[in-house]
Amino acid sequence: MNHIKEIIAEGKAFLGIEFGSTRIKAILIDEKYAPIASGSYEWENQLIDGIWTYHLEAIWKGLQECYVSLAQEVHKQYGIYLEKVAAIGISGMMHGYMAFDKEGELLVPFRTWRNTITKNAASELTKVFDFNIPQRWSIAHLYQAILNKEPHVGKIDYITTLAGYIHWKLTGEKVLGIGEASGMFPIDSEKKQYNSKMMEQFQELEQVRDFEWKLEDILPKVMMAGQLGGVLTEEGAKLLDISGKLSSGIPLAPPE
Protein backbone atom coordinates (compact mmCIF):
# COMPACT_ATOMS: atom_id res chain seq x y z
CA MET A 1 0.00 0.00 0.00
CA ASN A 2 2.78 2.43 0.92
CA HIS A 3 4.58 1.62 -2.32
CA ILE A 4 1.48 2.44 -4.38
CA LYS A 5 0.92 5.63 -2.41
CA GLU A 6 4.52 6.61 -3.19
CA ILE A 7 4.04 5.95 -6.92
CA ILE A 8 0.95 8.15 -7.02
CA ALA A 9 2.49 10.92 -4.90
CA GLU A 10 5.59 11.05 -7.09
CA GLY A 11 3.51 11.23 -10.28
CA LYS A 12 4.75 7.87 -11.61
CA ALA A 13 1.31 6.34 -12.26
CA PHE A 14 -0.29 6.35 -15.71
CA LEU A 15 -3.86 7.45 -16.46
CA GLY A 16 -6.03 5.97 -19.18
CA ILE A 17 -9.54 7.24 -19.95
CA GLU A 18 -11.89 5.35 -22.25
CA PHE A 19 -15.17 6.63 -23.68
CA GLY A 20 -17.35 3.58 -24.21
CA SER A 21 -20.88 3.58 -25.55
CA THR A 22 -22.50 3.30 -22.13
CA ARG A 23 -19.67 4.04 -19.70
CA ILE A 24 -16.67 6.33 -19.41
CA LYS A 25 -13.91 4.68 -17.42
CA ALA A 26 -10.66 6.00 -15.93
CA ILE A 27 -7.92 3.61 -14.86
CA LEU A 28 -4.75 4.47 -12.96
CA ILE A 29 -1.95 1.92 -13.39
CA ASP A 30 1.49 1.54 -11.86
CA GLU A 31 4.85 1.13 -13.61
CA LYS A 32 4.15 -2.60 -14.10
CA TYR A 33 0.76 -1.89 -15.72
CA ALA A 34 -1.23 -3.15 -12.73
CA PRO A 35 -4.47 -1.23 -11.93
CA ILE A 36 -4.25 0.73 -8.68
CA ALA A 37 -7.41 2.86 -8.85
CA SER A 38 -10.39 3.42 -11.12
CA GLY A 39 -13.39 5.65 -11.70
CA SER A 40 -16.40 5.53 -14.00
CA TYR A 41 -19.44 7.39 -15.23
CA GLU A 42 -22.46 5.90 -16.99
CA TRP A 43 -24.00 7.68 -19.96
CA GLU A 44 -26.27 7.02 -22.93
CA ASN A 45 -26.42 8.28 -26.49
CA GLN A 46 -29.56 10.01 -27.74
CA LEU A 47 -31.47 9.70 -30.99
CA ILE A 48 -32.12 13.26 -32.15
CA ASP A 49 -33.57 14.01 -35.61
CA GLY A 50 -32.62 10.50 -36.70
CA ILE A 51 -28.99 10.86 -35.53
CA TRP A 52 -27.37 8.95 -32.67
CA THR A 53 -25.38 11.53 -30.74
CA TYR A 54 -23.94 12.72 -27.43
CA HIS A 55 -24.17 16.43 -26.57
CA LEU A 56 -20.90 18.28 -25.95
CA GLU A 57 -22.13 19.08 -22.45
CA ALA A 58 -22.63 15.37 -21.78
CA ILE A 59 -19.13 14.59 -23.07
CA TRP A 60 -17.47 17.05 -20.70
CA LYS A 61 -19.71 16.26 -17.75
CA GLY A 62 -18.97 12.58 -18.29
CA LEU A 63 -15.21 13.13 -18.45
CA GLN A 64 -15.17 15.35 -15.37
CA GLU A 65 -17.44 13.13 -13.28
CA CYS A 66 -15.39 10.09 -14.26
CA TYR A 67 -12.19 11.84 -13.17
CA VAL A 68 -13.81 12.95 -9.90
CA SER A 69 -14.76 9.32 -9.27
CA LEU A 70 -11.14 8.25 -9.81
CA ALA A 71 -9.68 11.04 -7.67
CA GLN A 72 -12.07 10.23 -4.84
CA GLU A 73 -11.05 6.58 -4.91
CA VAL A 74 -7.37 7.55 -4.81
CA HIS A 75 -7.99 9.76 -1.78
CA LYS A 76 -10.14 7.13 -0.07
CA GLN A 77 -7.67 4.30 -0.60
CA TYR A 78 -4.36 6.07 -0.20
CA GLY A 79 -5.16 9.28 1.66
CA ILE A 80 -3.59 11.58 -0.94
CA TYR A 81 -4.80 13.84 -3.72
CA LEU A 82 -4.11 13.03 -7.35
CA GLU A 83 -1.97 15.95 -8.53
CA LYS A 84 0.23 14.54 -11.28
CA VAL A 85 0.73 11.43 -13.40
CA ALA A 86 3.49 10.19 -15.70
CA ALA A 87 1.31 10.22 -18.83
CA ILE A 88 -2.30 10.22 -20.02
CA GLY A 89 -4.01 8.35 -22.85
CA ILE A 90 -7.49 8.97 -24.26
CA SER A 91 -9.46 6.24 -25.99
CA GLY A 92 -12.92 6.46 -27.45
CA MET A 93 -15.51 5.01 -29.78
CA MET A 94 -13.80 4.89 -33.18
CA HIS A 95 -15.18 6.37 -36.37
CA GLY A 96 -18.07 8.83 -36.39
CA TYR A 97 -17.99 12.50 -37.32
CA MET A 98 -17.20 15.68 -35.42
CA ALA A 99 -16.81 18.71 -37.71
CA PHE A 100 -15.55 22.11 -36.55
CA ASP A 101 -15.22 25.57 -38.09
CA LYS A 102 -12.20 27.92 -37.88
CA GLU A 103 -13.37 29.17 -34.48
CA GLY A 104 -13.40 25.63 -33.13
CA GLU A 105 -17.19 25.52 -32.96
CA LEU A 106 -18.99 22.23 -33.58
CA LEU A 107 -20.91 22.62 -36.85
CA VAL A 108 -23.41 19.76 -36.44
CA PRO A 109 -24.16 17.39 -33.54
CA PHE A 110 -21.60 14.60 -33.07
CA ARG A 111 -22.53 11.67 -35.33
CA THR A 112 -21.42 8.44 -33.63
CA TRP A 113 -20.23 5.16 -35.13
CA ARG A 114 -23.69 3.74 -34.43
CA ASN A 115 -25.36 5.71 -37.23
CA THR A 116 -26.23 3.96 -40.48
CA ILE A 117 -27.04 7.03 -42.54
CA THR A 118 -24.14 6.98 -45.02
CA LYS A 119 -25.05 4.05 -47.25
CA ASN A 120 -24.83 5.97 -50.54
CA ALA A 121 -21.54 7.63 -49.64
CA ALA A 122 -19.94 4.43 -48.37
CA SER A 123 -21.00 2.53 -51.49
CA GLU A 124 -19.73 5.20 -53.89
CA LEU A 125 -16.39 5.65 -52.10
CA THR A 126 -15.88 1.88 -51.98
CA LYS A 127 -16.14 1.85 -55.80
CA VAL A 128 -13.93 4.94 -56.29
CA PHE A 129 -11.18 3.69 -53.99
CA ASP A 130 -11.59 -0.03 -54.83
CA PHE A 131 -11.38 -0.41 -51.07
CA ASN A 132 -14.16 -1.20 -48.60
CA ILE A 133 -15.42 1.92 -46.81
CA PRO A 134 -17.85 1.04 -43.99
CA GLN A 135 -20.73 3.38 -43.19
CA ARG A 136 -19.31 4.25 -39.75
CA TRP A 137 -16.03 5.67 -41.13
CA SER A 138 -15.56 9.45 -40.86
CA ILE A 139 -14.92 9.86 -44.58
CA ALA A 140 -18.29 8.22 -45.33
CA HIS A 141 -19.99 10.69 -42.97
CA LEU A 142 -18.22 13.62 -44.61
CA TYR A 143 -19.06 12.53 -48.14
CA GLN A 144 -22.69 11.80 -47.22
CA ALA A 145 -22.98 15.33 -45.83
CA ILE A 146 -21.62 16.58 -49.15
CA LEU A 147 -24.10 14.45 -51.14
CA ASN A 148 -26.88 15.76 -48.90
CA LYS A 149 -25.73 19.32 -49.67
CA GLU A 150 -25.57 20.14 -45.97
CA PRO A 151 -24.66 23.83 -45.59
CA HIS A 152 -22.10 23.23 -42.86
CA VAL A 153 -19.69 21.41 -45.19
CA GLY A 154 -18.27 24.58 -46.73
CA LYS A 155 -17.38 25.89 -43.26
CA ILE A 156 -15.33 22.85 -42.20
CA ASP A 157 -11.86 23.53 -40.83
CA TYR A 158 -11.29 20.26 -38.96
CA ILE A 159 -12.92 16.86 -38.56
CA THR A 160 -12.03 14.28 -35.94
CA THR A 161 -13.29 11.46 -33.74
CA LEU A 162 -14.48 11.63 -30.13
CA ALA A 163 -11.05 10.64 -28.76
CA GLY A 164 -9.40 13.11 -31.12
CA TYR A 165 -11.71 15.88 -29.92
CA ILE A 166 -11.01 15.27 -26.23
CA HIS A 167 -7.27 15.09 -26.90
CA TRP A 168 -7.37 18.33 -28.92
CA LYS A 169 -9.10 20.21 -26.11
CA LEU A 170 -6.71 18.85 -23.48
CA THR A 171 -3.51 19.52 -25.45
CA GLY A 172 -4.29 21.85 -28.36
CA GLU A 173 -2.93 19.17 -30.73
CA LYS A 174 -4.94 17.91 -33.71
CA VAL A 175 -3.55 14.38 -33.88
CA LEU A 176 -4.68 10.75 -33.84
CA GLY A 177 -2.93 7.45 -33.29
CA ILE A 178 -2.67 5.41 -36.48
CA GLY A 179 -5.24 2.85 -35.31
CA GLU A 180 -7.83 5.54 -34.65
CA ALA A 181 -6.95 7.36 -37.88
CA SER A 182 -7.58 4.17 -39.86
CA GLY A 183 -11.24 4.50 -38.93
CA MET A 184 -11.41 7.94 -40.50
CA PHE A 185 -9.68 7.32 -43.83
CA PRO A 186 -7.67 4.45 -45.40
CA ILE A 187 -4.04 4.23 -44.29
CA ASP A 188 -1.01 3.49 -46.49
CA SER A 189 0.52 0.54 -44.61
CA GLU A 190 4.04 1.32 -45.84
CA LYS A 191 4.10 5.08 -45.31
CA LYS A 192 2.00 4.90 -42.11
CA GLN A 193 -0.03 7.90 -43.30
CA TYR A 194 -3.37 8.45 -45.02
CA ASN A 195 -3.41 6.89 -48.49
CA SER A 196 -2.35 9.79 -50.74
CA LYS A 197 -3.77 8.27 -53.95
CA MET A 198 -7.20 7.87 -52.37
CA MET A 199 -7.03 11.38 -50.96
CA GLU A 200 -6.44 12.68 -54.49
CA GLN A 201 -9.29 10.56 -55.81
CA PHE A 202 -11.60 11.99 -53.17
CA GLN A 203 -10.52 15.57 -53.86
CA GLU A 204 -11.16 15.10 -57.60
CA LEU A 205 -14.77 13.96 -57.12
CA GLU A 206 -17.18 16.34 -58.85
CA GLN A 207 -19.08 17.03 -55.63
CA VAL A 208 -15.88 17.77 -53.69
CA ARG A 209 -13.50 19.69 -55.94
CA ASP A 210 -15.10 23.13 -55.51
CA PHE A 211 -14.71 23.32 -51.73
CA GLU A 212 -11.99 25.65 -50.44
CA TRP A 213 -10.64 23.06 -48.01
CA LYS A 214 -8.45 20.12 -48.91
CA LEU A 215 -9.00 16.78 -47.20
CA GLU A 216 -5.38 16.56 -46.07
CA ASP A 217 -5.76 19.88 -44.23
CA ILE A 218 -8.92 19.02 -42.29
CA LEU A 219 -7.94 15.56 -41.02
CA PRO A 220 -5.90 14.99 -37.83
CA LYS A 221 -2.19 14.29 -38.15
CA VAL A 222 -1.39 10.56 -38.01
CA MET A 223 0.98 9.49 -35.22
CA MET A 224 2.51 6.18 -34.18
CA ALA A 225 2.29 4.51 -30.78
CA GLY A 226 5.06 5.78 -28.52
CA GLN A 227 5.20 9.23 -30.08
CA LEU A 228 4.43 12.29 -27.96
CA GLY A 229 0.90 13.38 -28.79
CA GLY A 230 1.16 16.65 -26.87
CA VAL A 231 1.12 17.83 -23.27
CA LEU A 232 -1.72 18.75 -20.96
CA THR A 233 -2.21 22.51 -21.12
CA GLU A 234 -3.31 24.61 -18.15
CA GLU A 235 -6.72 24.97 -19.77
CA GLY A 236 -6.82 21.22 -20.42
CA ALA A 237 -5.94 20.41 -16.82
CA LYS A 238 -8.86 22.54 -15.62
CA LEU A 239 -11.18 20.82 -18.10
CA LEU A 240 -10.17 17.39 -16.86
CA ASP A 241 -9.93 18.11 -13.13
CA ILE A 242 -12.46 20.70 -12.01
CA SER A 243 -10.90 20.74 -8.52
CA GLY A 244 -7.79 22.33 -10.02
CA LYS A 245 -5.40 19.94 -8.30
CA LEU A 246 -4.04 18.22 -11.43
CA SER A 247 -0.91 19.88 -12.79
CA SER A 248 -0.37 20.79 -16.45
CA GLY A 249 2.59 19.70 -18.58
CA ILE A 250 1.72 15.97 -18.43
CA PRO A 251 2.54 14.14 -21.70
CA LEU A 252 -0.29 12.51 -23.63
CA ALA A 253 -0.14 9.55 -25.98
CA PRO A 254 -1.76 9.94 -29.41
CA PRO A 255 -5.48 9.15 -28.91
CA GLU A 256 -6.61 5.68 -30.00
C-alpha positions as CSV (number, residue, x, y, z in Angstrom):
1,M,0.0,0.0,0.0
2,N,2.8,2.4,0.9
3,H,4.6,1.6,-2.3
4,I,1.5,2.4,-4.4
5,K,0.9,5.6,-2.4
6,E,4.5,6.6,-3.2
7,I,4.0,5.9,-6.9
8,I,1.0,8.2,-7.0
9,A,2.5,10.9,-4.9
10,E,5.6,11.0,-7.1
11,G,3.5,11.2,-10.3
12,K,4.7,7.9,-11.6
13,A,1.3,6.3,-12.3
14,F,-0.3,6.4,-15.7
15,L,-3.9,7.4,-16.5
16,G,-6.0,6.0,-19.2
17,I,-9.5,7.2,-20.0
18,E,-11.9,5.3,-22.2
19,F,-15.2,6.6,-23.7
20,G,-17.3,3.6,-24.2
21,S,-20.9,3.6,-25.6
22,T,-22.5,3.3,-22.1
23,R,-19.7,4.0,-19.7
24,I,-16.7,6.3,-19.4
25,K,-13.9,4.7,-17.4
26,A,-10.7,6.0,-15.9
27,I,-7.9,3.6,-14.9
28,L,-4.7,4.5,-13.0
29,I,-1.9,1.9,-13.4
30,D,1.5,1.5,-11.9
31,E,4.9,1.1,-13.6
32,K,4.2,-2.6,-14.1
33,Y,0.8,-1.9,-15.7
34,A,-1.2,-3.1,-12.7
35,P,-4.5,-1.2,-11.9
36,I,-4.3,0.7,-8.7
37,A,-7.4,2.9,-8.9
38,S,-10.4,3.4,-11.1
39,G,-13.4,5.7,-11.7
40,S,-16.4,5.5,-14.0
41,Y,-19.4,7.4,-15.2
42,E,-22.5,5.9,-17.0
43,W,-24.0,7.7,-20.0
44,E,-26.3,7.0,-22.9
45,N,-26.4,8.3,-26.5
46,Q,-29.6,10.0,-27.7
47,L,-31.5,9.7,-31.0
48,I,-32.1,13.3,-32.2
49,D,-33.6,14.0,-35.6
50,G,-32.6,10.5,-36.7
51,I,-29.0,10.9,-35.5
52,W,-27.4,9.0,-32.7
53,T,-25.4,11.5,-30.7
54,Y,-23.9,12.7,-27.4
55,H,-24.2,16.4,-26.6
56,L,-20.9,18.3,-26.0
57,E,-22.1,19.1,-22.5
58,A,-22.6,15.4,-21.8
59,I,-19.1,14.6,-23.1
60,W,-17.5,17.0,-20.7
61,K,-19.7,16.3,-17.7
62,G,-19.0,12.6,-18.3
63,L,-15.2,13.1,-18.4
64,Q,-15.2,15.3,-15.4
65,E,-17.4,13.1,-13.3
66,C,-15.4,10.1,-14.3
67,Y,-12.2,11.8,-13.2
68,V,-13.8,13.0,-9.9
69,S,-14.8,9.3,-9.3
70,L,-11.1,8.2,-9.8
71,A,-9.7,11.0,-7.7
72,Q,-12.1,10.2,-4.8
73,E,-11.1,6.6,-4.9
74,V,-7.4,7.6,-4.8
75,H,-8.0,9.8,-1.8
76,K,-10.1,7.1,-0.1
77,Q,-7.7,4.3,-0.6
78,Y,-4.4,6.1,-0.2
79,G,-5.2,9.3,1.7
80,I,-3.6,11.6,-0.9
81,Y,-4.8,13.8,-3.7
82,L,-4.1,13.0,-7.4
83,E,-2.0,15.9,-8.5
84,K,0.2,14.5,-11.3
85,V,0.7,11.4,-13.4
86,A,3.5,10.2,-15.7
87,A,1.3,10.2,-18.8
88,I,-2.3,10.2,-20.0
89,G,-4.0,8.3,-22.8
90,I,-7.5,9.0,-24.3
91,S,-9.5,6.2,-26.0
92,G,-12.9,6.5,-27.5
93,M,-15.5,5.0,-29.8
94,M,-13.8,4.9,-33.2
95,H,-15.2,6.4,-36.4
96,G,-18.1,8.8,-36.4
97,Y,-18.0,12.5,-37.3
98,M,-17.2,15.7,-35.4
99,A,-16.8,18.7,-37.7
100,F,-15.6,22.1,-36.6
101,D,-15.2,25.6,-38.1
102,K,-12.2,27.9,-37.9
103,E,-13.4,29.2,-34.5
104,G,-13.4,25.6,-33.1
105,E,-17.2,25.5,-33.0
106,L,-19.0,22.2,-33.6
107,L,-20.9,22.6,-36.8
108,V,-23.4,19.8,-36.4
109,P,-24.2,17.4,-33.5
110,F,-21.6,14.6,-33.1
111,R,-22.5,11.7,-35.3
112,T,-21.4,8.4,-33.6
113,W,-20.2,5.2,-35.1
114,R,-23.7,3.7,-34.4
115,N,-25.4,5.7,-37.2
116,T,-26.2,4.0,-40.5
117,I,-27.0,7.0,-42.5
118,T,-24.1,7.0,-45.0
119,K,-25.0,4.0,-47.2
120,N,-24.8,6.0,-50.5
121,A,-21.5,7.6,-49.6
122,A,-19.9,4.4,-48.4
123,S,-21.0,2.5,-51.5
124,E,-19.7,5.2,-53.9
125,L,-16.4,5.7,-52.1
126,T,-15.9,1.9,-52.0
127,K,-16.1,1.8,-55.8
128,V,-13.9,4.9,-56.3
129,F,-11.2,3.7,-54.0
130,D,-11.6,0.0,-54.8
131,F,-11.4,-0.4,-51.1
132,N,-14.2,-1.2,-48.6
133,I,-15.4,1.9,-46.8
134,P,-17.8,1.0,-44.0
135,Q,-20.7,3.4,-43.2
136,R,-19.3,4.2,-39.8
137,W,-16.0,5.7,-41.1
138,S,-15.6,9.4,-40.9
139,I,-14.9,9.9,-44.6
140,A,-18.3,8.2,-45.3
141,H,-20.0,10.7,-43.0
142,L,-18.2,13.6,-44.6
143,Y,-19.1,12.5,-48.1
144,Q,-22.7,11.8,-47.2
145,A,-23.0,15.3,-45.8
146,I,-21.6,16.6,-49.2
147,L,-24.1,14.5,-51.1
148,N,-26.9,15.8,-48.9
149,K,-25.7,19.3,-49.7
150,E,-25.6,20.1,-46.0
151,P,-24.7,23.8,-45.6
152,H,-22.1,23.2,-42.9
153,V,-19.7,21.4,-45.2
154,G,-18.3,24.6,-46.7
155,K,-17.4,25.9,-43.3
156,I,-15.3,22.8,-42.2
157,D,-11.9,23.5,-40.8
158,Y,-11.3,20.3,-39.0
159,I,-12.9,16.9,-38.6
160,T,-12.0,14.3,-35.9
161,T,-13.3,11.5,-33.7
162,L,-14.5,11.6,-30.1
163,A,-11.1,10.6,-28.8
164,G,-9.4,13.1,-31.1
165,Y,-11.7,15.9,-29.9
166,I,-11.0,15.3,-26.2
167,H,-7.3,15.1,-26.9
168,W,-7.4,18.3,-28.9
169,K,-9.1,20.2,-26.1
170,L,-6.7,18.9,-23.5
171,T,-3.5,19.5,-25.5
172,G,-4.3,21.9,-28.4
173,E,-2.9,19.2,-30.7
174,K,-4.9,17.9,-33.7
175,V,-3.6,14.4,-33.9
176,L,-4.7,10.7,-33.8
177,G,-2.9,7.4,-33.3
178,I,-2.7,5.4,-36.5
179,G,-5.2,2.9,-35.3
180,E,-7.8,5.5,-34.6
181,A,-7.0,7.4,-37.9
182,S,-7.6,4.2,-39.9
183,G,-11.2,4.5,-38.9
184,M,-11.4,7.9,-40.5
185,F,-9.7,7.3,-43.8
186,P,-7.7,4.4,-45.4
187,I,-4.0,4.2,-44.3
188,D,-1.0,3.5,-46.5
189,S,0.5,0.5,-44.6
190,E,4.0,1.3,-45.8
191,K,4.1,5.1,-45.3
192,K,2.0,4.9,-42.1
193,Q,0.0,7.9,-43.3
194,Y,-3.4,8.5,-45.0
195,N,-3.4,6.9,-48.5
196,S,-2.4,9.8,-50.7
197,K,-3.8,8.3,-53.9
198,M,-7.2,7.9,-52.4
199,M,-7.0,11.4,-51.0
200,E,-6.4,12.7,-54.5
201,Q,-9.3,10.6,-55.8
202,F,-11.6,12.0,-53.2
203,Q,-10.5,15.6,-53.9
204,E,-11.2,15.1,-57.6
205,L,-14.8,14.0,-57.1
206,E,-17.2,16.3,-58.8
207,Q,-19.1,17.0,-55.6
208,V,-15.9,17.8,-53.7
209,R,-13.5,19.7,-55.9
210,D,-15.1,23.1,-55.5
211,F,-14.7,23.3,-51.7
212,E,-12.0,25.7,-50.4
213,W,-10.6,23.1,-48.0
214,K,-8.4,20.1,-48.9
215,L,-9.0,16.8,-47.2
216,E,-5.4,16.6,-46.1
217,D,-5.8,19.9,-44.2
218,I,-8.9,19.0,-42.3
219,L,-7.9,15.6,-41.0
220,P,-5.9,15.0,-37.8
221,K,-2.2,14.3,-38.1
222,V,-1.4,10.6,-38.0
223,M,1.0,9.5,-35.2
224,M,2.5,6.2,-34.2
225,A,2.3,4.5,-30.8
226,G,5.1,5.8,-28.5
227,Q,5.2,9.2,-30.1
228,L,4.4,12.3,-28.0
229,G,0.9,13.4,-28.8
230,G,1.2,16.6,-26.9
231,V,1.1,17.8,-23.3
232,L,-1.7,18.8,-21.0
233,T,-2.2,22.5,-21.1
234,E,-3.3,24.6,-18.1
235,E,-6.7,25.0,-19.8
236,G,-6.8,21.2,-20.4
237,A,-5.9,20.4,-16.8
238,K,-8.9,22.5,-15.6
239,L,-11.2,20.8,-18.1
240,L,-10.2,17.4,-16.9
241,D,-9.9,18.1,-13.1
242,I,-12.5,20.7,-12.0
243,S,-10.9,20.7,-8.5
244,G,-7.8,22.3,-10.0
245,K,-5.4,19.9,-8.3
246,L,-4.0,18.2,-11.4
247,S,-0.9,19.9,-12.8
248,S,-0.4,20.8,-16.4
249,G,2.6,19.7,-18.6
250,I,1.7,16.0,-18.4
251,P,2.5,14.1,-21.7
252,L,-0.3,12.5,-23.6
253,A,-0.1,9.6,-26.0
254,P,-1.8,9.9,-29.4
255,P,-5.5,9.1,-28.9
256,E,-6.6,5.7,-30.0
